[in-house]
């Protein structure tokens, strides 16, 4: 009986089945699917986000921002208008959450996001972090995202 209890304490629990099926489904994701996944996790600051999830979210966010600025220029004759503000505020929290989860995926705390406030060099360092490959070992934020 004692051996069974010791074995249970030493071996980690198995991964949930939906994690395995989720990774198989993600193989067929397109750019909009990755964007929607990031939007669904807009307040999830724990866990990990793959490089694809972060960069596809960033790309769609950039596209929506440019479209909003163009529409504002056409309708309101200004560069910063109503649609730009709506897009910027609407995507701020999901963007912050996916950035924090991406930092978790490379084994860094989400507080490393604050390095972007250091002029010039901070943004470059954060860019390097975002482009880094996933750490394949399980860390305090969970199993690898891919």
BARODO-867308 format. One record per atom (N, C-alpha, C): z, y, x. Coordinates in steps of 0.2 Angstrom, whole numbers, plus 2048, in hexadecimal, padded with zeros to 3 digits. Atoms other than C-alpha are relative to their C-alpha. Example, Ala and Ser with C-alpha at 12.3 -4.5 7.8 and 13.67 -1.06 7.14 Angstrom:
2
PT,800,7FA,804 $
PT,827,7EA,83E $
PT,800,806,804 $
PT,7FF,7FA,7FC $
PT,824,7FB,844 $
PT,803,805,7FC $
***
This chain:
146
PT,800,7FA,804 $
PT,800,800,800 $
PT,800,806,804 $
PT,800,7FA,7FC $
PT,804,80C,80E $
PT,7F9,801,803 $
PT,807,7FF,7FD $
PT,7F3,809,816 $
PT,7FB,803,7FC $
PT,805,7FD,804 $
PT,7EA,80E,807 $
PT,802,807,7FF $
PT,7FE,7F9,801 $
PT,7F4,81E,805 $
PT,7FE,804,807 $
PT,802,7FD,7F9 $
PT,7F1,822,818 $
PT,7F8,801,800 $
PT,807,7FF,800 $
PT,7DE,81F,815 $
PT,7FE,805,7FC $
PT,802,7FB,805 $
PT,7DD,82A,806 $
PT,801,807,803 $
PT,7FF,7FA,7FD $
PT,7E5,838,810 $
PT,7FB,802,806 $
PT,804,7FF,7FA $
PT,7DA,836,81F $
PT,7F8,801,7FE $
PT,807,800,802 $
PT,7C9,834,816 $
PT,7FF,806,7FB $
PT,801,7FB,804 $
PT,7C2,843,80E $
PT,7FD,7FD,7F9 $
PT,802,802,807 $
PT,7BD,842,7FB $
PT,7F8,800,801 $
PT,807,800,800 $
PT,7AA,83E,7F8 $
PT,7FD,806,7FD $
PT,803,7FA,803 $
PT,79E,84C,7F4 $
PT,7FE,7FF,7F9 $
PT,802,801,807 $
PT,79B,84F,7E2 $
PT,7F8,7FE,7FF $
PT,807,802,801 $
PT,78B,847,7DB $
PT,7FB,806,7FF $
PT,804,7FA,802 $
PT,784,858,7D5 $
PT,7FE,804,807 $
PT,802,7FD,7FA $
PT,784,85E,7E7 $
PT,7FA,7FD,803 $
PT,806,803,7FD $
PT,778,851,7ED $
PT,7FA,801,7FC $
PT,805,7FF,804 $
PT,76D,853,7DE $
PT,7FD,807,800 $
PT,802,7F9,7FF $
PT,76D,866,7E0 $
PT,7FC,801,806 $
PT,804,7FF,7FA $
PT,767,865,7F1 $
PT,7F9,7FD,7FF $
PT,807,803,802 $
PT,758,85A,7EB $
PT,7FC,805,7FC $
PT,804,7FC,804 $
PT,754,866,7DE $
PT,7FE,807,803 $
PT,801,7FA,7FC $
PT,755,875,7EA $
PT,7F9,7FF,804 $
PT,806,801,7FC $
PT,746,86D,7F4 $
PT,7FA,803,7FC $
PT,805,7FE,804 $
PT,73B,872,7E6 $
PT,800,808,7FD $
PT,7FF,7F9,802 $
PT,742,884,7E3 $
PT,7FA,805,803 $
PT,805,7FA,7FE $
PT,736,893,7E4 $
PT,804,806,801 $
PT,7FD,7FA,7FF $
PT,73A,8A5,7E8 $
PT,805,802,7FB $
PT,7FC,7FE,806 $
PT,740,8A9,7D7 $
PT,806,7FC,7FE $
PT,7FA,804,801 $
PT,74B,89A,7D5 $
PT,805,801,805 $
PT,7FB,7FE,7FB $
PT,754,89F,7E5 $
PT,803,806,7FE $
PT,7FD,7FA,803 $
PT,756,8B0,7DE $
PT,805,7FF,7FA $
PT,7FC,801,806 $
PT,75D,8AA,7CE $
PT,806,7FC,802 $
PT,7FA,804,7FE $
PT,769,89E,7D7 $
PT,805,805,803 $
PT,7FB,7FB,7FE $
PT,770,8AD,7E0 $
PT,803,805,7FB $
PT,7FE,7FC,806 $
PT,771,8B7,7D0 $
PT,806,7FC,7FC $
PT,7FB,804,803 $
PT,77B,8A9,7C8 $
PT,806,7FF,803 $
PT,7FA,800,7FC $
PT,787,8A9,7D6 $
PT,802,807,802 $
PT,7FF,7F9,7FE $
PT,789,8BC,7D6 $
PT,807,802,801 $
PT,7F9,7FE,7FE $
PT,79C,8BC,7D7 $
PT,803,7FA,804 $
PT,7FD,806,7FC $
PT,79E,8AC,7E1 $
PT,800,802,807 $
PT,800,7FE,7F9 $
PT,7A4,8B2,7F2 $
PT,803,7FA,804 $
PT,7FE,806,7FC $
PT,7A9,8A0,7F7 $
PT,7FA,7FB,800 $
PT,805,805,800 $
PT,79E,892,7FC $
PT,7FB,803,806 $
PT,805,7FF,7FA $
PT,78E,893,807 $
PT,7F9,801,7FC $
PT,807,7FE,803 $
PT,77C,89A,804 $
PT,7FB,7FE,806 $
PT,805,801,7FB $
PT,76D,893,80D $
PT,7FC,806,802 $
PT,804,7FA,7FE $
PT,762,89E,817 $
PT,7FA,802,7FB $
PT,805,7FF,805 $
PT,754,89C,80A $
PT,803,804,7FA $
PT,7FD,7FC,806 $
PT,760,8A2,7FC $
PT,801,807,802 $
PT,7FE,7F9,7FE $
PT,765,8B2,806 $
PT,7F9,803,800 $
PT,806,7FC,7FE $
PT,753,8B7,80C $
PT,7FC,800,7FA $
PT,804,7FF,806 $
PT,74A,8B3,7FB $
PT,804,805,7FB $
PT,7FC,7FB,804 $
PT,758,8BD,7F2 $
PT,7FE,807,803 $
PT,802,7FA,7FD $
PT,755,8CB,7FE $
PT,7F9,802,7FF $
PT,807,7FE,801 $
PT,742,8CB,7FD $
PT,7FF,802,7F8 $
PT,801,7FE,807 $
PT,743,8CB,7E9 $
PT,803,807,7FF $
PT,7FC,7FA,801 $
PT,750,8D9,7EA $
PT,7FC,806,803 $
PT,804,7FB,7FD $
PT,745,8E3,7F6 $
PT,7FA,802,7FB $
PT,806,7FF,805 $
PT,736,8E1,7EA $
PT,802,803,7FA $
PT,7FE,7FC,806 $
PT,740,8E6,7DB $
PT,802,807,801 $
PT,7FE,7F9,7FE $
PT,747,8F5,7E4 $
PT,7F9,804,800 $
PT,806,7FC,7FF $
PT,735,8FB,7E9 $
PT,7FD,801,7F9 $
PT,803,7FF,807 $
PT,72E,8F8,7D7 $
PT,804,805,7FC $
PT,7FC,7FB,803 $
PT,73D,902,7D0 $
PT,7FF,807,802 $
PT,801,7FA,7FD $
PT,73A,910,7DC $
PT,7F9,803,7FE $
PT,807,7FE,803 $
PT,727,910,7D7 $
PT,800,802,7F9 $
PT,800,7FF,807 $
PT,72B,910,7C5 $
PT,804,807,7FF $
PT,7FC,7FA,801 $
PT,738,91E,7C7 $
PT,7FB,806,802 $
PT,804,7FA,7FD $
PT,72B,929,7D1 $
PT,7FA,801,7FB $
PT,805,7FF,805 $
PT,71E,926,7C3 $
PT,803,803,7FA $
PT,7FD,7FE,807 $
PT,729,929,7B4 $
PT,804,807,801 $
PT,7FB,7FA,7FF $
PT,736,936,7BB $
PT,7FE,805,805 $
PT,803,7FC,7FA $
PT,72C,93D,7CA $
PT,806,802,805 $
PT,7FA,7FF,7FB $
PT,73B,93A,7D5 $
PT,800,7F9,804 $
PT,800,807,7FD $
PT,73E,92C,7E2 $
PT,806,7FC,7FE $
PT,7FA,804,802 $
PT,750,928,7DD $
PT,801,802,7F8 $
PT,7FF,7FF,807 $
PT,751,926,7CA $
PT,804,7FB,7FD $
PT,7FC,804,804 $
PT,758,91C,7BC $
PT,7FF,7F8,802 $
PT,801,807,7FF $
PT,74F,90B,7C0 $
PT,803,7FE,807 $
PT,7FD,801,7FA $
PT,754,90C,7D2 $
PT,807,7FF,800 $
PT,7F9,800,801 $
PT,766,90F,7CE $
PT,802,7F9,7FC $
PT,7FE,806,804 $
PT,766,900,7C1 $
PT,7FF,7FA,805 $
PT,801,806,7FC $
PT,75E,8F4,7CE $
PT,805,800,806 $
PT,7FC,800,7FB $
PT,769,8FA,7DC $
PT,807,7FE,7FE $
PT,7FA,802,802 $
PT,779,8F8,7D2 $
PT,800,7F9,7FE $
PT,800,807,803 $
PT,774,8E8,7C9 $
PT,7FF,7FB,806 $
PT,800,805,7FA $
PT,770,8DF,7DA $
PT,805,801,805 $
PT,7FB,7FF,7FB $
PT,77E,8E6,7E4 $
PT,805,7FA,801 $
PT,7FB,805,800 $
PT,78B,8D9,7E0 $
PT,7FD,7F9,802 $
PT,803,806,7FE $
PT,77F,8CA,7E1 $
PT,7FE,800,807 $
PT,803,800,7F9 $
PT,778,8D0,7F1 $
PT,806,7FF,805 $
PT,7FA,801,7FB $
PT,78A,8D2,7F9 $
PT,802,7F9,800 $
PT,7FD,807,801 $
PT,78F,8C1,7F2 $
PT,7FC,7FB,804 $
PT,804,804,7FC $
PT,780,8B8,7FA $
PT,800,801,807 $
PT,7FF,7FE,7F9 $
PT,782,8C1,80A $
PT,807,7FD,803 $
PT,7FA,803,7FE $
PT,794,8BB,80B $
PT,800,7F9,800 $
PT,801,808,7FF $
PT,78F,8A9,807 $
PT,7FC,7FE,805 $
PT,804,801,7FA $
PT,782,8AA,814 $
PT,804,800,806 $
PT,7FB,800,7FA $
PT,78F,8AF,821 $
PT,804,7FA,800 $
PT,7FC,806,800 $
PT,799,8A1,81B $
PT,7FC,7FA,803 $
PT,805,806,7FE $
PT,78A,895,81E $
PT,800,800,808 $
PT,800,800,7F9 $
PT,78A,89A,830 $
PT,806,800,804 $
PT,7FA,801,7FD $
PT,79C,898,833 $
PT,804,806,801 $
PT,7FC,7FA,7FF $
PT,7A2,8AA,832 $
PT,803,802,7F9 $
PT,7FD,7FD,806 $
PT,7AD,8B3,826 $
PT,7FC,805,7FD $
PT,804,7FB,803 $
PT,7A6,8BE,819 $
PT,802,807,802 $
PT,7FE,7F9,7FD $
PT,7AF,8CD,821 $
PT,7FB,802,805 $
PT,804,7FE,7FB $
PT,7A2,8CD,82E $
PT,7FA,804,7FD $
PT,805,7FC,804 $
PT,797,8D6,821 $
PT,801,807,802 $
PT,7FE,7F9,7FF $
PT,7A1,8E6,826 $
PT,7FD,802,807 $
PT,803,7FE,7FA $
PT,798,8E5,837 $
PT,7FA,805,7FF $
PT,806,7FC,801 $
PT,789,8ED,82F $
PT,801,807,800 $
PT,7FF,7F9,800 $
PT,792,8FD,82E $
PT,801,804,807 $
PT,800,7FD,7F9 $
PT,792,8FF,841 $
PT,7F9,803,801 $
PT,807,7FD,800 $
PT,783,90B,844 $
PT,7FC,7FC,805 $
PT,806,803,7FC $
PT,773,902,84B $
PT,802,7F9,802 $
PT,7FE,807,7FE $
PT,77B,8F3,853 $
PT,802,7FB,7FB $
PT,7FD,804,805 $
PT,784,8ED,844 $
PT,7FB,7FD,7FC $
PT,805,802,805 $
PT,775,8EB,839 $
PT,7FC,7FA,804 $
PT,804,805,7FC $
PT,76C,8E1,848 $
PT,804,7FA,800 $
PT,7FB,805,7FF $
PT,77B,8D6,84A $
PT,800,7FC,7F9 $
PT,800,803,807 $
PT,77B,8D2,837 $
PT,7FA,7FD,7FF $
PT,806,803,801 $
PT,769,8CF,837 $
PT,7FF,7F9,804 $
PT,800,806,7FC $
PT,76B,8C2,845 $
PT,804,7FB,7FC $
PT,7FC,805,804 $
PT,779,8BA,83B $
PT,7FC,7FD,7FA $
PT,804,802,806 $
PT,76E,8B9,82B $
PT,7FA,7FB,802 $
PT,805,804,7FE $
PT,760,8B1,835 $
PT,802,7FA,803 $
PT,7FD,806,7FD $
PT,76B,8A4,83D $
PT,7FF,7FA,7FC $
PT,801,806,804 $
PT,769,892,838 $
PT,807,7FE,7FE $
PT,7FA,803,804 $
PT,776,889,82D $
PT,804,7FC,805 $
PT,7FB,804,7FC $
PT,785,881,836 $
PT,800,7FA,7FC $
PT,801,806,804 $
PT,783,86F,831 $
PT,807,7FC,7FF $
PT,7FA,804,801 $
PT,795,86A,832 $
PT,804,804,7FA $
PT,7FC,7FD,805 $
PT,7A1,86D,823 $
PT,805,805,803 $
PT,7FB,7FC,7FE $
PT,7AC,87C,825 $
PT,805,802,7FA $
PT,7FB,7FE,805 $
PT,7BA,885,81B $
PT,7FD,802,7FA $
PT,803,7FE,806 $
PT,7AD,88B,80E $
PT,7FC,7FA,7FD $
PT,803,805,804 $
PT,7A6,87A,80A $
PT,7FB,7FC,805 $
PT,805,803,7FD $
PT,798,86E,80F $
PT,7FA,804,801 $
PT,806,7FC,7FF $
PT,788,874,816 $
PT,7FC,801,7FA $
PT,804,7FF,806 $
PT,77C,87C,80A $
PT,7FA,7FC,800 $
PT,807,804,800 $
PT,76D,872,80F $
PT,801,7F9,803 $
***
